[in-house]
Amino acid sequence: DRTRGESLTRYRAHPVVLVRWRDAAEYCAWRGARLPTEQEWEAAARGDDARRHPWGEQDDATRINCAESAMGDTMPVLSHPRDASPFDVHDMAGNAAEWTATPGPTPDHAIIRGSAWNEPAALATTTRRRERPREARSVTITFRCASGASP
């Protein structure tokens, strides 16, 4: 359990969680990148054929780290190679949901996309969205960086 000081070595290849929106955005900027907008995130997950899940139309708990997997935590990135989107983007379903650059309904919130390890596979859809306070930190939320000019 990360909150009890377990060795960070165990989590070296896992997605970084417990990160506030601002910290994620600053890290991406430091890398010369940015958080993706929710539209970019969804396009990368759905592909050109607007699929329900990054891998296709059918729910499939064997493709992701989800509640049915009963892992009880994040897993190393790329642990589920069969979860790739049509653009070969991985880990967009299960493991950890992701911050986006898109503001939420109020200025202190941002949109989260994707699903996490503690949620059912049926929620791992390419269209799932919700909002969280930008100051929120959770073991179920991570981020990814996007390159190129913001749309």
Secondary structure, DSSP 8 states (H G I E B T S, - for coil): -GGGT--GGGGTTS---S--HHHHHHHHHHTT-B---HHHHHHHHHTTTT-SBTTBSS--GGGS--GGGT--S---TTS-GGG--TT----SSSS-EEEEEEE-SSTTEEEEES--TTS-GGG--TT-EEEEETT---TTEE---B-S---
